[in-house]
Amino acid sequence: MARPIKRFPHNKCAECGADMREVIYLRPFAKICADCKSIAWSGNAEVKQEHVKLKQRNSKMTPEELGMDEMFVDDPKAVKEIEYGKVSKRPTTINNNVNMLERNHHV
């Protein structure tokens, strides 16, 4: 006998627990409300600004100053290594183009 499928409507925000707007389908997983989403995006903005500053700083530096010459030295054994094996070209999707992992989300 098959296992019963348990689906939950997820009508509450995953972060603050506030009621979400009504939808005609069951949400497959918990979502966050617009207020929590804006807070999450504002946190990412600071990280993005730091990333841009670091890219600008590193673009003006030479590879010796960055220490790149020691960082990316390839192993001499790897140069001579031959990669054996079979490449599988079968897709991981089923008839309706749903990934197998997404298909089993209820488990």
N, CA, C and O of each residue as an XYZ file, in Angstrom:
428
protein
N       0.839     -1.181      0.000
C       0.000      0.000      0.000
C       0.883      1.243      0.000
O       1.868      1.317      0.735
N       0.529      2.191     -0.810
C       1.323      3.405     -0.963
C       1.189      4.300      0.264
O       0.195      4.269      0.989
N       2.227      5.092      0.460
C       2.187      6.062      1.545
C       1.226      7.176      1.209
O       1.175      7.605      0.057
N       0.457      7.665      2.172
C      -0.435      8.798      1.871
C       0.370     10.070      1.657
O       1.359     10.322      2.346
N      -0.068     10.864      0.695
C       0.595     12.127      0.397
C       0.068     13.181      1.360
O      -1.140     13.391      1.476
N       0.990     13.837      2.043
C       0.612     14.881      2.993
C       0.995     16.222      2.393
O       2.174     16.478      2.145
N       0.035     17.059      2.163
C       0.302     18.401      1.660
C      -0.273     19.415      2.621
O      -1.382     19.260      3.132
N       0.501     20.452      2.855
C       0.078     21.493      3.759
C      -0.068     22.793      2.975
O       0.690     23.027      2.034
N      -1.019     23.637      3.338
C      -1.252     24.853      2.545
C      -0.182     25.931      2.707
O      -0.049     26.775      1.820
N       0.589     25.944      3.802
C       1.621     26.959      4.057
C       1.061     28.366      3.871
O       1.564     29.135      3.052
N       0.023     28.700      4.630
C      -0.605     30.012      4.535
C       0.008     31.031      5.490
O      -0.503     32.147      5.593
N       1.071     30.688      6.181
C       1.747     31.603      7.099
C       3.133     31.925      6.565
O       3.731     31.126      5.845
N       3.641     33.101      6.922
C       4.993     33.502      6.526
C       6.001     32.611      7.253
O       5.825     32.302      8.431
N       7.046     32.203      6.553
C       8.057     31.332      7.145
C       8.878     32.059      8.203
O       9.392     31.413      9.116
N       9.019     33.376      8.112
C       9.840     34.138      9.047
C       9.039     34.633     10.251
O       9.360     34.309     11.394
N       7.992     35.424      9.983
C       7.281     36.084     11.083
C       5.961     35.413     11.453
O       5.407     35.712     12.511
N       5.445     34.528     10.628
C       4.206     33.832     10.943
C       2.947     34.606     10.589
O       1.851     34.202     10.979
N       3.076     35.713      9.856
C       1.907     36.500      9.455
C       1.131     35.750      8.372
O       1.697     34.943      7.635
N      -0.168     36.028      8.287
C      -1.006     35.382      7.276
C      -0.612     35.879      5.891
O      -0.404     37.073      5.675
N      -0.514     34.933      4.956
C      -0.211     35.264      3.568
C      -1.519     35.447      2.821
O      -2.574     35.028      3.298
N      -1.458     36.076      1.642
C      -2.681     36.279      0.862
C      -3.207     34.948      0.343
O      -2.458     33.980      0.217
N      -4.484     34.908      0.048
C      -5.120     33.693     -0.438
C      -4.674     33.386     -1.861
O      -4.554     34.289     -2.688
N      -4.428     32.116     -2.142
C      -4.100     31.661     -3.484
C      -4.986     30.463     -3.799
O      -5.541     29.835     -2.898
N      -5.114     30.150     -5.102
C      -6.029     29.078     -5.485
C      -5.359     27.706     -5.461
O      -6.019     26.698     -5.712
N      -4.062     27.649     -5.163
C      -3.340     26.388     -5.141
C      -2.698     26.214     -3.766
O      -2.629     27.161     -2.983
N      -2.236     25.017     -3.483
C      -1.500     24.785     -2.251
C      -0.046     25.163     -2.472
O       0.580     24.699     -3.424
N       0.490     25.996     -1.603
C       1.902     26.353     -1.720
C       2.738     25.114     -1.398
O       2.514     24.481     -0.366
N       3.692     24.755     -2.254
C       4.466     23.540     -2.018
C       5.436     23.663     -0.847
O       5.810     22.652     -0.252
N       5.851     24.884     -0.506
C       6.734     25.092      0.633
C       6.449     26.469      1.205
O       5.812     27.298      0.555
N       6.915     26.710      2.409
C       6.648     27.971      3.097
C       7.367     29.122      2.394
O       8.533     29.000      2.020
N       6.673     30.218      2.223
C       7.234     31.421      1.600
C       7.343     32.504      2.666
O       6.864     32.334      3.787
N       7.982     33.627      2.305
C       8.065     34.735      3.234
C       7.254     35.911      2.687
O       7.106     36.066      1.475
N       6.739     36.725      3.589
C       5.888     37.849      3.190
C       6.739     38.987      2.615
O       7.968     38.934      2.657
N       6.074     40.011      2.081
C       6.773     41.117      1.431
C       7.648     41.885      2.412
O       8.734     42.333      2.045
N       7.191     42.046      3.659
C       7.993     42.778      4.644
C       9.291     42.037      4.962
O      10.365     42.638      4.993
N       9.183     40.733      5.196
C      10.382     39.931      5.496
C      11.293     39.862      4.283
O      12.515     39.841      4.429
N      10.713     39.827      3.082
C      11.516     39.754      1.864
C      12.319     41.033      1.680
O      13.479     40.984      1.271
N      11.703     42.191      1.981
C      12.428     43.454      1.831
C      13.572     43.547      2.838
O      14.622     44.111      2.530
N      13.380     43.002      4.028
C      14.456     42.995      5.025
C      15.604     42.109      4.534
O      16.773     42.466      4.681
N      15.271     40.963      3.956
C      16.303     40.056      3.441
C      17.067     40.710      2.295
O      18.290     40.592      2.222
N      16.361     41.396      1.402
C      17.022     42.060      0.272
C      17.913     43.199      0.741
O      18.977     43.420      0.161
N      17.511     43.922      1.770
C      18.336     45.034      2.240
C      19.640     44.520      2.827
O      20.672     45.181      2.706
N      19.615     43.355      3.459
C      20.841     42.752      3.974
C      21.778     42.370      2.848
O      22.995     42.506      2.977
N      21.222     41.892      1.742
C      22.042     41.519      0.598
C      22.673     42.732     -0.066
O      23.743     42.617     -0.663
N      22.030     43.894      0.027
C      22.556     45.100     -0.604
C      23.907     45.485      0.002
O      24.805     45.923     -0.717
N      24.054     45.325      1.312
C      25.327     45.650      1.952
C      26.423     44.703      1.483
O      27.555     45.123      1.245
N      26.084     43.434      1.351
C      27.065     42.449      0.885
C      27.468     42.767     -0.548
O      28.645     42.666     -0.896
N      26.508     43.149     -1.381
C      26.806     43.486     -2.772
C      27.734     44.691     -2.853
O      28.650     44.708     -3.676
N      27.513     45.701     -2.013
C      28.369     46.879     -2.021
C      29.799     46.519     -1.624
O      30.750     47.009     -2.232
N      29.960     45.667     -0.610
C      31.296     45.232     -0.208
C      31.975     44.459     -1.324
O      33.176     44.606     -1.550
N      31.196     43.628     -2.026
C      31.737     42.843     -3.133
C      32.237     43.758     -4.252
O      33.300     43.506     -4.821
N      31.497     44.802     -4.571
C      31.905     45.751     -5.619
C      33.179     46.476     -5.204
O      34.079     46.671     -6.021
N      33.257     46.877     -3.934
C      34.458     47.561     -3.443
C      35.688     46.650     -3.546
O      36.762     47.092     -3.955
N      35.521     45.379     -3.172
C      36.646     44.444     -3.248
C      37.069     44.192     -4.691
O      38.263     44.082     -4.973
N      36.108     44.099     -5.606
C      36.449     43.898     -7.011
C      37.227     45.084     -7.555
O      38.195     44.900     -8.294
N      36.817     46.307     -7.199
C      37.522     47.501     -7.660
C      38.934     47.542     -7.084
O      39.890     47.866     -7.788
N      39.060     47.214     -5.805
C      40.380     47.230     -5.164
C      41.287     46.180     -5.795
O      42.450     46.462     -6.084
N      40.763     44.959     -6.015
C      41.581     43.875     -6.546
C      41.923     44.066     -8.015
O      42.930     43.534     -8.481
N      41.100     44.820     -8.766
C      41.415     45.045    -10.176
C      42.644     45.930    -10.343
O      43.315     45.863    -11.373
N      42.951     46.761     -9.344
C      44.108     47.654     -9.421
C      45.386     46.987     -8.921
O      46.478     47.517     -9.129
N      45.266     45.822     -8.258
C      46.423     45.149     -7.685
C      47.009     44.159     -8.688
O      46.303     43.627     -9.545
N      48.302     43.927     -8.565
C      48.970     42.954     -9.433
C      48.765     41.549     -8.865
O      48.427     41.398     -7.691
N      48.971     40.517     -9.696
C      48.818     39.142     -9.176
C      49.790     38.819     -8.040
O      49.467     38.006     -7.173
N      50.967     39.436     -8.028
C      51.917     39.196     -6.948
C      51.378     39.753     -5.630
O      51.521     39.126     -4.580
N      50.749     40.950     -5.694
C      50.185     41.547     -4.481
C      49.017     40.727     -3.948
O      48.813     40.632     -2.738
N      48.253     40.136     -4.863
C      47.114     39.329     -4.440
C      47.516     37.944     -3.966
O      46.735     37.273     -3.291
N      48.716     37.505     -4.306
C      49.162     36.172     -3.925
C      48.579     35.090     -4.808
O      48.426     33.948     -4.373
N      48.247     35.438     -6.056
C      47.623     34.494     -6.966
C      48.599     33.450     -7.485
O      48.189     32.340     -7.826
N      49.899     33.791     -7.550
C      50.846     32.855     -8.134
C      50.998     31.601     -7.277
O      51.222     30.525     -7.831
N      50.886     31.688     -5.952
C      50.973     30.514     -5.099
C      49.635     29.810     -4.951
O      49.579     28.619     -4.646
N      48.571     30.545     -5.164
C      47.248     29.997     -4.890
C      46.814     28.956     -5.923
O      46.200     27.957     -5.549
N      47.108     29.153     -7.185
C      46.566     28.305     -8.239
C      47.636     27.468     -8.933
O      47.669     27.398    -10.162
N      48.497     26.843     -8.166
C      49.508     25.973     -8.736
C      48.887     24.584     -8.879
O      48.402     24.012     -7.903
N      48.905     24.043    -10.106
C      48.303     22.748    -10.363
C      49.261     21.635     -9.956
O      50.480     21.776    -10.059
N      48.694     20.537     -9.496
C      49.485     19.386     -9.097
C      50.120     18.752    -10.336
O      49.422     18.566    -11.333
N      51.402     18.414    -10.317
C      52.038     17.831    -11.505
C      51.428     16.491    -11.903
O      51.440     16.146    -13.084
N      50.898     15.733    -10.955
C      50.256     14.462    -11.280
C      48.983     14.691    -12.091
O      48.651     13.885    -12.961
N      48.277     15.769    -11.818
C      47.005     16.033    -12.486
C      47.198     16.374    -13.958
O      46.290     16.152    -14.759
N      48.346     16.903    -14.331
C      48.604     17.249    -15.725
C      48.663     15.986    -16.587
O      48.168     15.984    -17.714
N      49.264     14.913    -16.064
C      49.424     13.669    -16.808
C      48.221     12.732    -16.667
O      48.153     11.707    -17.345
N      47.294     13.072    -15.808
C      46.178     12.184    -15.491
C      45.204     12.062    -16.656
O      44.871     13.053    -17.306
N      44.756     10.857    -16.910
C      43.750     10.612    -17.938
C      42.433     10.334    -17.230
O      42.370      9.500    -16.326
N      41.396     11.025    -17.635
C      40.094     10.856    -16.998
C      39.336      9.729    -17.682
O      38.966      9.832    -18.852
N      39.113      8.667    -16.948
C      38.355      7.536    -17.448
C      36.927      7.623    -16.940
O      36.656      8.299    -15.947
N      36.023      6.946    -17.612
C      34.655      6.889    -17.130
C      33.667      7.095    -18.249
O      34.033      7.427    -19.377
N      32.429      6.896    -17.925
C      31.356      7.013    -18.897
C      30.530      8.248    -18.571
O      30.204      8.499    -17.411
N      30.201      8.999    -19.578
C      29.370     10.180    -19.404
C      27.929      9.783    -19.684
O      27.610      9.286    -20.764
N      27.072     10.004    -18.714
C      25.655      9.669    -18.881
C      24.927     10.871    -19.464
O      24.960     11.961    -18.893
N      24.272     10.671    -20.596
C      23.574     11.774    -21.249
C      22.069     11.689    -21.067
O      21.322     12.411    -21.727
N      21.618     10.812    -20.178
C      20.184     10.717    -19.910
C      19.769     11.871    -19.004
O      20.443     12.144    -18.011
N      18.691     12.541    -19.325
C      18.244     13.641    -18.461
C      17.669     13.110    -17.156
O      17.226     11.964    -17.082
N      17.678     13.948    -16.131
C      17.130     13.549    -14.832
C      15.679     13.960    -14.710
O      15.182     14.145    -13.599
N      14.990     14.106    -15.825
C      13.589     14.492    -15.794
C      12.720     13.338    -16.252
O      13.187     12.383    -16.873
N      11.444     13.455    -15.929
C      10.473     12.438    -16.312
C       9.593     13.053    -17.398
O       9.860     14.175    -17.828
N       8.583     12.374    -17.842
C       7.772     12.767    -18.995
C       7.378     14.238    -19.032
O       7.453     14.862    -20.090
N       6.968     14.795    -17.925
C       6.465     16.168    -17.947
C       7.524     17.185    -17.524
O       7.184     18.262    -17.035
N       8.797     16.855    -17.705
C       9.910     17.757    -17.438
C       9.954     18.253    -15.995
O      10.274     19.415    -15.746
N       9.635     17.378    -15.052
C       9.760     17.705    -13.643
C      10.971     16.958    -13.121
O      11.110     15.756    -13.346
N      11.844     17.661    -12.428
C      13.033     17.050    -11.876
C      12.624     15.980    -10.874
O      11.629     16.147    -10.169
N      13.374     14.882    -10.798
C      13.030     13.792     -9.893
C      13.022     14.240     -8.441
O      12.205     13.766     -7.651
N      13.920     15.145     -8.079
C      13.952     15.625     -6.707
C      12.727     16.466     -6.387
O      12.179     16.366     -5.289
N      12.288     17.298     -7.335
C      11.092     18.110     -7.125
C       9.853     17.231     -7.082
O       8.895     17.544     -6.376
N       9.863     16.148     -7.822
C       8.713     15.257     -7.880
C       8.462     14.602     -6.527
O       7.315     14.330     -6.173
N       9.517     14.349     -5.778
C       9.397     13.677     -4.485
C       9.452     14.654     -3.317
O       9.966     14.314     -2.252
N       8.927     15.868     -3.504
C       9.000     16.874     -2.450
C       8.146     16.523     -1.246
O       8.390     17.042     -0.156
N       7.159     15.665     -1.404
C       6.256     15.329     -0.304
C       6.841     14.283      0.625
O       6.271     14.020      1.683
N       7.961     13.679      0.261
C       8.519     12.595      1.074
C       9.214     13.161      2.275
O       9.753     12.409      3.088
